[in-house]
């Protein structure tokens, strides 16, 4: 048994002895009163209430553990965003704080919170804590230090409806309100000036994927502006110059990059997939991209998904939509999702290959082909692995 275990064992035995002494004293006082003692000397009701006895014992224990209470879990000052969910109490908060490395003893935390009577004051919300905070400092922060911002991550490859759902799940904005602005707002950004005349009025593709700290008082318009402004800042001047040199507008780059984002699973394949589509565009071929058909199909009630995977070429390809690149030549009218920087960079710096086709190996990678005959052989080879 180590020193710490021995010390804690002695503390527990000490508490048992204290409890027995206090209990005997309470019984003695109460018995004296019941057996006809001086009725003018009233017994404090708190002395015979378990809550008071418990508070006394916990107070003694906390005093013995004063060193642990005033010590931090570590000297690490890295901020940790800690979330208290609705309905949580110290009994569930403590273990999570311990798992995050913010405290070393969740039971000690629980007793301290109960002793100070602040359990009900640990409100739901997000807090910024640090492992080098003492337990008392943590408890103070959990009462007073709620962040006035909400952290939310928008992943790459999400269409506007999915982004709106994520924002609503985090309690930031209502999905319907946000989507209404996405499909009607036309902020004065220069990259929207080259949007084709037949393109829908939409900010689809420009809801930049990133982790945001959004102020809780932001309305839907401010949230939309934050996401689009972040895109504008992320599409650097070098990228704009590369787009101009390639004869593409920013809008066209984002549109093609959104297809690459949905197609590519392996990072190294992004420039190759982008190259395939650019080669097809150069030769006047249809892009024939499955994600564009999936975008046109929209929400799938049976699976509860926005992207129909797997997709049936026989049943789904005939869907009549300008986004369907099996039926309509060139790029679709606009982006089908919000691509990340890597996919946009792949369009601006594509690989140099003769490939015109690619087929999924159903493990995340693709088999690339220069001719249609080679493409058919790849289909025969990998179709059975689906």
Secondary structure as GFF3:
##gff-version 3
##sequence-region A 1 386
A	DSSP	alpha_helix	3	34	.	.	.	ID=ss1
A	DSSP	three_ten_helix	45	48	.	.	.	ID=ss2
A	DSSP	alpha_helix	50	64	.	.	.	ID=ss3
A	DSSP	alpha_helix	66	69	.	.	.	ID=ss4
A	DSSP	beta_strand	79	84	.	.	.	ID=ss5
A	DSSP	alpha_helix	90	99	.	.	.	ID=ss6
A	DSSP	alpha_helix	106	116	.	.	.	ID=ss7
A	DSSP	three_ten_helix	119	121	.	.	.	ID=ss8
A	DSSP	beta_strand	125	130	.	.	.	ID=ss9
A	DSSP	alpha_helix	135	144	.	.	.	ID=ss10
A	DSSP	beta_strand	149	153	.	.	.	ID=ss11
A	DSSP	alpha_helix	160	169	.	.	.	ID=ss12
A	DSSP	alpha_helix	175	182	.	.	.	ID=ss13
A	DSSP	three_ten_helix	190	192	.	.	.	ID=ss14
A	DSSP	beta_strand	211	215	.	.	.	ID=ss15
A	DSSP	alpha_helix	220	234	.	.	.	ID=ss16
A	DSSP	alpha_helix	237	245	.	.	.	ID=ss17
A	DSSP	alpha_helix	250	263	.	.	.	ID=ss18
A	DSSP	three_ten_helix	267	269	.	.	.	ID=ss19
A	DSSP	alpha_helix	270	282	.	.	.	ID=ss20
A	DSSP	alpha_helix	290	297	.	.	.	ID=ss21
A	DSSP	alpha_helix	313	316	.	.	.	ID=ss22
A	DSSP	alpha_helix	341	348	.	.	.	ID=ss23
A	DSSP	beta_strand	357	360	.	.	.	ID=ss24
A	DSSP	beta_strand	366	369	.	.	.	ID=ss25
A	DSSP	alpha_helix	372	382	.	.	.	ID=ss26
A	DSSP	three_ten_helix	383	385	.	.	.	ID=ss27
###
